[in-house]
Amino acid sequence: MRIAFHTPLNLFEDARISGDRRMAHQLVEAMAGLGHRVEPILNARTYMRQPDPEALIWHLCEAQARRDALLAEWRRDGTAPELWFTYHSYYKAPDLLGPQLSQQLGIPYIIAEGSDSERRAAGEWAEHVALARRSFGLADLHVYFTARDRQSVEPWRGPHAPLLWLPPFIRSVPPAAARTSGTGSPRLLTIAMMRPGKLGSYRALAAALTPLLDEPWSLTIIGDGQMRAEVEAAFAGIPADRLRWLGAIGHEAVKAELATHDVFFWPGVREAYGLVYLEAQATGLAVLAFDSGGVSATVKAGETALLVPDGDMPALTAALARLLKEPGLRQRMGEAARGFVATERTLERATGTIATALELAVSSHAARMAS
């Protein structure tokens, strides 16, 4: 089957490090592995940071021109898709292509990781929310990664559109021999871009570490971005010799660093889910985070990770102190984490779910057309 793949939030062809972009490529890889021909729609980002009416008008006009151009190309070459798949659509990045094109072509339409915001349904973002909801109502299937996303799209899906859970997954699990962490002072690791949406987590991370300066530990920080100065300021009260700042490094270098640490510590304030949690667990690291956003969809709380109530700083510091003082707990959780990812969160497991998703979309589309 020929599948058009659309990513309105981030450009599919953007090579910068991002869990969202990595998931997009993994989804394409899974569908291609099933024998389908997947064709990403390039240069089609609709993300709007602010509710600027002029920007929305521009995106709507651009989308109309793109739809016309795609239809003309497909009709000329006989290459029209047989299914449309949109990944990660919400009010700031509504799908302005899939709803209309799938209807004009008469093909099934899938949305994966759609999410709604009732809080933004009135006011400056109202038209953006309405556009996203319209697309949710026209989809033949909703694939969701977290319970939060399922709950948000439930009221807006069509009567014939099922919901299917696809647990977050990663492409590969490193061999067990890759773990090289020693038995000295616990080595903590965090990995995140330094952008506005991550600053709250960085500040929580520093605040949790500060009361534990009497305990032996070190922290490696991987990431860079526009908020670098603000992130460094958050750690100003921590001795410099406790911190390693590696900046933005390649994915292979990241995996090598994971293998030399003991705990992956990223608070994850309002995190969508975070593939980095899975990558850390796959390398055998225990995880510490808030039970915030979709983090719980990537771990087994109490078995592979310690999750504390969102925003509870005393609980976060207490959980960190426990991990620092109990090497046996770190080891047990790390071993459980590796087993969890290796058996439940692999590309192979996900591919089976995606095969089911494609079949469901075709059958629900047929039911919708019949009705």
Steps between C-alpha positions, in 0.01 A plus 500: 500500500621851421486714818537878529669588832454851642669665802342842562696568821856443379648465154556133424826587324640701795807308619533672839479281811139466618294218642202616295696481174646164600153359560387625159786315332431187705137499388608525137754223552234274651256554214773455240597177676146375441555546127321831456635790297509797738546846354557784752346835414804730516514868594148496642534622859205695645632567852402843638665612823257791547130544406578749226194534270719601205720193546193278504370657179840446339504134602146448372587653163825304483311179579248567222781552251678184619181293474440621144861428402496151652173406334625623163825304539327181609243515222769568242731221615242251628673497840219599735525347849261231614514609866591823682691482831550814711733489799475747791227752437355746751376859514844657449572266208165406346484267202397724210568242229376157605127567560434656161735283293378173649141604429576607145684177431253282691775334709535405869641766733700422816608740772769384742567700816225752455423706808236757593502799736168596655679787676584657163158443342396860571702814447794562270558132417134415437524476121814286523328262743197480269722406205666223699166369623362495147784274394443275802137457396596398147766243592421133445730395783674666793828347613592625847820468701376615842177483699496880510485521121228235482284695742550826313400372154219272618226767483598609149548176310244384247244226578684242289856591607656256748781580740814285506779515759854497363740504797805722441787292362859524379680357202769290673618377839879493560663173610512437872879510495482872415441590869831625643397703805724443798432464872631841611297815554165484320512659158184681396416592142247733342433562132279779367499793264539837668185672378216678684284189542784315675614775736259401778644149508856629509414725794329213684806283435735756654265563793483127581880465493582803714392352840712190430842660463623296799433179306749372240372538146579658165272620222559495125284738297450437128320769304521854369277772366373853531446473878857389579573806717181452702574131551854574618362762739272238655809296594703796631474376859649159421882458503638492148695179564169314549383584145603394147355713222527310171276719286321348200667178387414233244265211571776239511695713749185533709460122514864465607441746784189317614707186539734667751238637739275367775182710506314694233358805675268725302196646682295509178268790580207471252706261285302353210657162584874512426680235297812579699348321801475183290855537371632544854313193622616296201857566611421382853444827686248559775283806431391783729231747392174672585182314410430778251357511149556169326810388691315208660442353152874438461585330832370249752455709812653336805678237289715684246450855625417708802223743409389763751192725489529777245660809653573339840857617555551343847389165357736539204797571729405211730478258207838616373654454844365146506656415164832652606513300824373164370724355227305174513180686412672672209625168369165322535313781331760524224475128425121516501512806276711329239273195498189718473621685191655193336177301523221759484620817327680389186454589135393141435219519757391839371494378140235245588283771657549724196392218270181475706457878477513499123244220479270677747523827308400331175205320657376804695529715188287250313244506782493880495448509124222242525319703763 
